[in-house]
Amino acid sequence: MIPPGSSAGSASGPGTPPYYAFGLLFGKGALPGPAAAPPPGAGVRHRVGAGTRFIESRFAAAVPGDCCVDLRAADPSPQAAQWLRQSHAQRGFGAGVPRWTHRFHAAPLVPAREYDGIAFVARSTCSRPLPR
C-alpha cells in the first residue's frame, strides 16, 4: 500500500508550496453514506461507535476531546515515537467498503510514515445539504 501523499510532496517541484499530508480521524458519531436502494442522490446516516480495536479508540482514550497534532514539529517521547512508527488498524470508509460491514472494516496505518499531521474529532455529525 502506498501511503497517502507519499508522491505528492516530491511531484510538486521547486517553487511550489510544500505538501502536507493531513489525516482526519474521528472517535464516534455519524457520517453520510449511500442507502441500500435509494432514489438518485439520496443518502442515509451511518452511525459509528467508539470501538476498541482501532487507532481512533487510542486517541479517544488519550485526549478528552478534539485535538490536532503536527507530527513534523512534535518531539515525542521515545514511547510515543515508537508508537507513531508502528502499524495500527484504522477504520475504513468509502466506496471500497461494503455498506453493511463498514463497522468491521480496518485498514493498516503507520501514523508517522503516512501523515505529517493528524486531526482527531471526538464526535462527528452528518453533513446536510445547503438550502437552494
C-alpha positions as CSV (number, residue, x, y, z in Angstrom):
1,M,0.0,0.0,0.0
2,I,1.4,3.4,-0.9
3,P,1.0,6.0,1.9
4,P,-1.4,8.9,1.1
5,G,0.6,11.9,-0.1
6,S,3.9,9.9,-0.5
7,S,4.4,11.1,-4.1
8,A,2.6,14.4,-4.0
9,G,5.4,16.1,-2.0
10,S,8.1,15.2,-4.5
11,A,5.9,15.8,-7.5
12,S,5.1,19.4,-6.6
13,G,8.6,20.6,-7.7
14,P,10.6,23.7,-6.8
15,G,8.9,27.0,-6.3
16,T,5.6,25.4,-5.1
17,P,4.2,25.3,-1.6
18,P,5.3,22.3,0.4
19,Y,2.9,19.4,0.6
20,Y,1.4,18.5,4.0
21,A,-0.4,15.1,4.4
22,F,-3.1,15.7,6.9
23,G,-5.1,12.7,8.4
24,L,-8.6,13.1,9.8
25,L,-9.8,10.6,12.4
26,F,-12.9,10.6,14.4
27,G,-14.0,8.8,17.6
28,K,-17.7,8.2,17.2
29,G,-20.8,9.8,15.8
30,A,-22.3,9.6,12.3
31,L,-21.4,10.2,8.7
32,P,-23.5,10.3,5.5
33,G,-23.4,7.4,3.1
34,P,-25.4,5.7,0.4
35,A,-28.7,4.0,1.1
36,A,-29.3,0.3,0.0
37,A,-31.9,1.2,-2.6
38,P,-32.3,5.0,-2.7
39,P,-33.8,7.3,-5.1
40,P,-30.9,9.1,-7.0
41,G,-29.0,11.5,-4.8
42,A,-30.4,10.2,-1.5
43,G,-28.3,9.2,1.4
44,V,-28.6,7.8,4.9
45,R,-26.9,8.4,8.2
46,H,-24.5,5.8,9.3
47,R,-23.8,5.6,13.0
48,V,-20.3,4.8,14.2
49,G,-19.5,3.7,17.7
50,A,-16.2,4.3,19.6
51,G,-14.9,0.7,19.0
52,T,-11.8,-0.6,20.8
53,R,-9.5,-2.1,18.2
54,F,-8.9,0.9,16.0
55,I,-6.4,3.7,16.3
56,E,-9.3,6.1,16.8
57,S,-10.1,4.5,20.2
58,R,-6.5,5.1,21.3
59,F,-6.9,8.9,20.5
60,A,-10.2,8.9,22.3
61,A,-8.7,7.4,25.4
62,A,-5.7,9.7,25.4
63,V,-7.4,13.0,24.6
64,P,-10.6,14.3,26.2
65,G,-12.0,15.9,23.1
66,D,-10.8,17.2,19.7
67,C,-7.0,17.6,19.0
68,C,-4.6,18.4,16.3
69,V,-1.0,17.1,16.2
70,D,1.7,18.3,13.9
71,L,3.9,15.2,13.6
72,R,6.7,17.1,11.9
73,A,7.1,19.7,14.7
74,A,6.5,17.5,17.7
75,D,9.4,16.0,19.6
76,P,7.7,12.9,21.1
77,S,8.9,10.8,23.9
78,P,10.7,7.6,22.9
79,Q,7.5,5.6,23.7
80,A,5.3,7.9,21.6
81,A,7.8,7.9,18.7
82,Q,7.9,4.1,18.7
83,W,4.0,4.1,18.8
84,L,3.9,6.5,15.8
85,R,6.1,4.2,13.8
86,Q,4.1,1.0,14.5
87,S,1.3,-0.3,12.3
88,H,-2.2,0.2,13.7
89,A,-5.7,-0.6,12.4
90,Q,-7.8,2.4,11.3
91,R,-11.4,2.4,10.3
92,G,-12.0,2.1,6.6
93,F,-14.7,4.1,4.9
94,G,-15.6,5.0,1.3
95,A,-16.5,3.3,-1.9
96,G,-14.4,0.3,-1.3
97,V,-16.1,-0.7,2.0
98,P,-19.4,-2.6,1.9
99,R,-22.3,-0.8,3.5
100,W,-23.4,-3.5,6.0
101,T,-19.9,-4.3,7.2
102,H,-18.3,-0.8,7.4
103,R,-18.1,-1.1,11.2
104,F,-15.7,-4.0,10.9
105,H,-13.5,-2.8,8.0
106,A,-10.0,-1.9,9.0
107,A,-7.0,-0.6,7.0
108,P,-3.4,-0.5,8.2
109,L,-1.9,2.8,9.3
110,V,1.6,3.8,10.4
111,P,0.9,7.4,11.5
112,A,4.5,8.8,11.3
113,R,5.0,7.3,7.8
114,E,1.7,8.3,6.2
115,Y,0.8,11.7,7.7
116,D,2.6,14.9,8.6
117,G,-0.3,15.8,11.0
118,I,-3.4,14.3,12.4
119,A,-6.7,15.9,13.5
120,F,-8.8,13.9,15.8
121,V,-12.5,14.8,16.1
122,A,-14.1,13.2,19.2
123,R,-17.7,13.2,17.7
124,S,-18.6,13.7,14.1
125,T,-22.1,14.6,12.8
126,C,-23.6,14.2,9.4
127,S,-23.3,16.9,6.9
128,R,-26.5,18.4,5.5
129,P,-27.0,20.0,2.0
130,L,-27.3,23.7,2.0
131,P,-30.7,25.1,1.1
132,R,-31.1,26.2,-2.5
